[in-house]
Amino acid sequence: MTRPIRSSALAPMTVWILAATLAPQASASGFQLREQSPSAQGTSFAGVSAGGSDIGSMFFNPAAMTLFQGNQAVIGFSYVMPKAKLENAAGTRAAALGGGPIAGPGSASNAAKSALLPNLYAMWSLNPDLKLGLSVNAPFGMATDYDAHFVGRYHALKSDLQVLDIAPTVAYRINPQWSIGAALVARKADAELTNAVDFGSVILANPLIPPSLKAGVTPGGADGSASLKGSKWSYGYRLGVVFQPSETLRLGLAHHSAMSMNLTGDATFSGVPAVLASSFKNGSATAELNLPSTTSLGLQVEASKTVTILGEMARTDWSKFQELRVKFSTGLPDSVTEEQWRDTWFYALGLTWKASDALTLRTGIAYDQGAVKDEFRTPRIPDGDRTWVSLGAGYAFSQKVSVDFAYTHIFVTDGPLALTAAAPNQLRGKLNGTYKNSIDILSAQAKVTF
């Protein structure tokens, strides 16, 4: 009877399950998606925590609803076009497995996938000071896909994460200077993840498999695949306050709670050699996904009757993402690896100009710090520091109907790929290369007051 392989050989093969739940290419740090308001995008989201220009700002600060009157609805879409170009990638097997090169294409013209992100907002004024709202957003997620023979296939092939938030919201104006707000967030995450498995190296690295069963086995000679599909609901909150000390100055402070989600789904393996069949069995698995908290501060200053200066800074608590842990129902031991992500800062400065009663023009720049340290960057999460440049315009057809448009180009610093063949990558191998990334975003929305 074939003896099961020991946990030290399994761990490098299972880390992919949780790592793949993290979107590798997004417009904000880590795998966050900031595109939740096309009107605010025109200023690179500067000042949105202090109120923005419409009820879409309730996503960032629920207290901002008190700044708007009547009943309103906003529906918007953002088409995010990321480019994740990998150049000069090369893979090498661990020294214990011969240290030879890993065959396969060493470049990817664009591993990232474009996505259409919807956002929907509605607000009801119970009276001039008390507002009820509802928002629907996709605050995290993106997708990447590599060629099946990609040199880094043991680290990643396909990653697809979709996150949906539904948030009933309430806001109350205490007095002309102070407003408060809160939202209950129901969040659903769906993930589909794949990567190749070097079963040849698994067999050779396992000291419990007798030499007779290793005869003729070579690294890379018995590739298979692993995949996971999982989903989970979780719940959190948003809190906010708006302070307006004068008619020309407004400040907003908001906090979005962290959420831990134990994704539950089916783990499947294909191409498993007979000698490993008793260990690599299909079954259910859970993977803990720690989504970070964010705290933001916004500023709006009316420099004149037509010009407003906006500022924003936000801190996202990515440092809570220190560990990846996967649990299997089939008896495989937990797989644990350290990620050591860092907290990130976002800074934005914007300007709006009311060119006429109907037309408003916007522009903004921003700096967004990447969450991934160079030594932990993977093909699934080629994160990097970002610089935003945005333009936008709003046009009011009447007091009840208006539209907004925005375009953003995000410059992303080149990101080295420098994974070693040390634990937990003994069976995946060393992987080097350089990512040259960028992102373009086109957004539009319509607002109706009723």
N, C-alpha and C positions, 0 to 999 in steps of 0.2 A: 504494500500500500504506500502511496506517495505521502511523504511527511510534509506537514505545513511549513511554509517558510517563516522565519522568525520576524518579529516586528520591526527590527532595524532595517530589514530589506524592504518591508512594506511602506514605511513612513514616506520615503521620497516619492512613491507612486501615488500617494493619497492626498498630498498637500494641494494638488491641483484642484480638488473639489471645492474647497473654500476660496482659494485664490481666484477661481474663475467667476465667483459670484460678484466680484468687484469690477465694475466697468472700467476698461483700460483707457478709454479716451473720452474725455468730457470737457465741457467748456470752462468749468471751474476746477479748483484744486481736487486732487484725488479723482473721484468719479461723480462729483456734484454737478448738477445742471442749474445754472443761474437764470436761464431764459424763462422767466415766469411772468414777464410783462413786456410786450413789444414797445409800449410808450417809454418805460424806464430804460429799456435797452438803448434807446437813442442817446442817453447820457452815460452809458456804461454802468447803469444802475447807481450812479451817484445820487445821493439824497433820497433814495426810495424808502428807507426806513423812517424818514421824516414826513412821508406822505405821498411822494410822487405826484402824478397828474391825474390819476383815476383810481378806482377801487381795486385795481390789480395790485396796489401796494399792500393790501391786506395779507397777502402771502408773506411779505417781509415783516410787517408790523400790523397786527390786528387792530391796534388802536387807531390807525390811520383812517378807518372808515368814518370816524366822526367829522372828517374834513369835507365830506361830500353830502349832498342833500338829495331828497327824494328816493325813488326806487331806481336801481340801475342794474344793467347786465353788461358784461364785457366778455367777448369770446375772441381768443387769439391763437395764433399758430407761429411757431418758430421752426424754420428748416435749418438744422445744424449740419454743416458739411465739414467734418474733421478730416484731416490728412495725416496719417501716421506712416511716414516713409522710413523704412529700415534699410540701411546701407552697410555693406561690407561685413555682414554677419558670418561668423564662423563658429563651429562647435567642435569640441574635443572631448573624448571620453575620459573618465577618471583613470588615473595611473593604474589602479588595481585591475582595470578592465583593458589594459593595454595602451591607453593614452592616445589611441588613433583618432583621426578626424571623423566627424559625423557627416555623412553625405547629405546633400540636399541643397536647394536654392538658398543663397545667402542674402537675398534682398526681397523687399516687398514694396511695391510702388505705392500702395495705400492699404494698410491692414484695417483701418477704421471704416465704419459704415455710417452713412448719413441717416438722419432720423428726423421725422416730423413730430414736434412736441406740441401738444395742445394745452391750453389753459382756459379755464372757465370761471367766471366770478359773477355772483349775484348779491345784491344788497337790498334790504328792506328797511325803511326808516319807520320805526314804531312811533317816534316823535323826534323833534330836532336834535335831541341829545342821545337817544338810544337806537342803536343799529344792530340788525341781525344780518349775517352774511354766510355765504357758502362758496368754497373754492375747490376746484379740481385741478391738480397739477401732477407733473412728472418731475420730481426734484432730484432724482438720481438715475443713472443708467447710460448705457451706450453699448456698442457692439464692435467686435473685431473678428476677423476671419483670415486665416493663413492657408496657403497651399498645403495639401495633405503630406507633401514630401519636404516641407520647409525644414531648414536645418535646426530650428528651435522647436520642432513639433513635439518633443517630449515635455517641453515647458508649457506650450499652449497651441491650440488650433482655433477653436471657435469659442467665443465668449459672448453671451447675450443676456443682458440684465435689463428688466423693465420694472420701474417702481411707480406706483400710483398713490397719490394722497387725496383723500376726501376730508375736508375740514369745515364743519360748522363753526361759525365765528360770532362773537358778540363784542360790541364796543360801546363805551359810555363816556360822554363828555361831563366831567365833574364840574367844571367852570370854564370860562373862556380861555384859561391858560392850560388846563390839564385834562387829558383824556387817557383812558385805560382800555385795554382789550385783551381777549383770550380766545384761543381756538383749540378744539379737540381734534386731533389728527388720527384718522384711520388710514393705515398704510399697508399696501399689498406689494410684495416683491415676487417676481417670477424670473427664474434663471434657467438657461440652457447652456451647457458647458461641455467641451470635448478637448481631448489631447491624445497624442499617440503614447503608447506604452512599449518600452524596449524590454519585452519579455525575455529576450536572449540574455541581456545583462542581469535581469532579475534571477534567472537560473544560475548563471555563473557566479553571482555575488553571494548566493545562499550556501553557507557551509553545511547545511543540513541535507542538501540534495547530494546523493552519492555520485562519485565521478563517472560511473557507468551511464548515468542519465544525462551527464553533461557532454558526453562524447559528440562531437560534430556541431555543438552549439556555439555560435559566435555572437558578439555584441552587434545589435542591429539586424541579426538574421531571423528574428521572430517577432517582428513588430505587430502589435495589436492596437486596440483603442479603448478608451474609457470615456464615459459620458455620464452626465447627471442632469436631470430635470427636477426642479424643486420650486416650491412656492410657500408663502407664509403671510399672514396678517399680523400686524402689530399696532400699538397705540401709543401716542405721545401728545405733546401740547406745544402751543406757541403763546408767548406772553409779550405784551408791548405797552409802551407809554409814549405819549406825545406831549411835549411842553412847548407852548408858544408864548414867550415873554413879551413879544410885541407884534405888531402887524407885519413887520418885515423879517422876523427871525423865527424859525421853528426848528426844534430838535426832536428826534425820535430814537428811542432805545428799545430793542427787541431781543428776545431769546427763543430759539427753537430747541426743543429737548432732544437729547440723544435717544436712540432706540436700538435695542438688541433684538435681532430676529433669528430664530433657529429655523433656517430653511429646511424643509422636509421634502424628500422626493425619492426617486429611484436611481440607484447607481448601477450601471451596466458595463460589462466588459465584453469585448469581442476579440477573436484571435488568440484566446488563452491556450497555451500548450497544455497537453494532458497532465504533465508533471505538476502543473500549478492549478489545476482545475478545482481542487478541494479548498484552495485559499481565495482565489479570485472568483467569488460567486456573486451573481446578481442579487440585489436586495435593496432595502431602503437605507437611507443615510440622512444624517442631519449635520448641518454646518452652521455655526454661529456667525452671523453677519452683524458687526457693530457699526451702526450708522451714527455719525458724529452730531454733537450739538453745535449750534452757531449763535454767536452773540454779535449784534450789529448796532452801530450808531450812525444816524443820518443827520444831515444839516442842510437847511434851505435858507438862503438869504436873498431877499428881493432888493437887488441893487438899484432898480428903477421900476417904473410901472410896466416895462416891457422885458426886462432882463432879470433872470434869477440865477444865482450861483449855487451850485449843489456840491455836497461832499458826502463821502461814505467811507466807513471802515468796518471790517467784520473779521472776527476770529472764529475759525472752525476747529473744533477739538478732535483733530485726527489722531492725536497722540494716544487716545484710548485704543487705537487699533495696533496692538502690540503683538498679537498672537493669532494664528490660524489653527483652529481645532476642528477635526472631522470625526464623527462617531458613526459606526456601521452597525447594522442589525445582524450582520452575518457572522459576527464574532471577531472580525479584524480589529486590532488594537487602534485606539485613537491615534490620529496623526497630528502632530503639533509642530509648528514652525514659528519663528519670530519674524515680525515685519518691521517693528520699530519706526512707524510713521511719526511724523512731527506735526504739531499744530501749525496752522497756516494763517496768514494775514492777507486781507483784500483791501485795497485802497482805490478810491475813485474820485475824480473831479469832473464836474460837468457844468454845462451852461444851457439855459433855455432862452429863446428870444421870441417874443410874441410879435411876429412881423405884421400881423393885422388881427382884426377881431376873429377871423376864421383860421388863420394859419399860424402854427407854432413850429419853430425850428429848434433842433436839439443837437448837441455834440458832447462827447465825453471821452476821457481816457481812464485806464485803470491798470493797476498792477496786482496780479494774483499769484501768490507763492505756491509752488508745487508741494505736495505732501510727501512724495516718495524721495528718499535719499538715493544718491547715485548707486550705492552698492546693493540696493534692494530693488532696483528697477527690473521689471520682467516684461516679456512680450504681451502679457495680459494687461499690464498697467504701466505704459510708457509715459508716466506723468512728467511734467516739467513746469518751470515758472512761465507765466503768461503775461503779455502786455496787450491790453484791449484798446482799440480805436473805433469809435462808433459815431454814426450820424443817424438822425431821425427827423421825422416830420409828423405833425398832426393837423388834421383839417376838420373843422366843424361845419357840417352842412346846415345845422340848425342847433338850437339849444338842446335838442333831444337826440341827435344823431351825429356821431363823429367817427373818424377812422385815424389810425396811426400806423406808420411804417418805420422800420429801422434796419440798418445794415451794420454789421460789426466784422472787423477782421482781427483775429487774435494771433499775435506772434508768440511762438513757443520756443524757448531756448532748446538747443540741441541736447539730447539726453543720451549719455553713454549707457550701453548695455554691457555689464561686466560681471556676469554670474560665474562663480567658481564651481568646480566639481566636488567641493567639500560638502559635508552634510548640510542640508538634506538633498543635495543635487547629485549624489554619487551615481545614480542610475539615469539621470537626465543629461549629465555632462556639463562641461564648461561652455558658456555662450557669450560671445563678444560681438559688438557692433555699435552703430550709432543711429539714433532716431532723429529725424528732422520733421517736426510736426508743425501744423498750423490749423486754424479753424476759421471758417466763414459762416456767418449766421444771417439769414434773412427772416424778418418777422413782420407780421401784420395783425391788426386787431380791429374790431368794430365795437363801439359803445352805444348803448341805447338807454335813455332815461325815460321812465314811464310813471 
